[in-house]
Amino acid sequence: MAIDLSHTIGHGTVTYPGLPAPAICDFLSREASRAYYAEGVEFHIGRIDMVANTGTYLDSPFHRYAEGKDLAELPLDWLVNVEGVRVKSDAAAIGAEAFEGIDVAGKAVLVETGWSRHWGTEAYLSGHPFLTGDAAECLARGRARLVGIDSLNIDDMGDKARPVHSILLGAEIPIVEHMTNLSALPNTEFRFFAAPVKVRAFGTFPVRAFAIVT
């Protein structure tokens, strides 16, 4: 069974405070395309103008580090068909204790906070749950393969050092933010998928994140 873990992107969808929403329009409308094709044949070519941090997206090491792997350099086996584990926490600041006793080695660790219930509202844009630096150190030591969260940011936005991004991306552990529907997952026994497009010199891009329950 496939479980969708991504938000829908639409024209004007606000993902992150201070970043522009996507503008979605026609490049070639169906009506205009009729001039180019046989009678009864039409096509649509869409256009979208957006920043990379839109919707549910993946951060590669290049997002934080100039010499880090960019989207085109990420191995597919880091991103698709990865064994997953779901970790639920009600804490505002999620520390290392949330991951005690959990084998994260080689796994996609998805942190369920429930914050995605606020998606599309002003409440989503502030006061969100986040991981602490010690949690990131724990996940890096445990050799997690990828870490995701259903919140505005995996870091505390009030901490300009962004320790979680710095630690995880420094350890070549991609991050997926703005996830949703994590409550539909079992704690284990699922495979995770979140592959972005293959763009050079780019660190972040939206993904259609999903899981297959095994």
Secondary structure, DSSP 8 states (H G I E B T S, - for coil): -EEE------TT---STTS---EEEEEE-HHHHGGGS-TT----EEEEE--SS-SSEEE-GGGT-TTS--GGGS-GGGTSSEEEEEEE---SEE-GGGGTT---TT-EEEEE-SGGGGTTSGGGGSS--EE-HHHHHHHHHTT-SEEEESSS-SS-TT-TT-HHHHHHHHTT--EEES---GGGS-SSSEEEE------TT--EEE---EEEE-
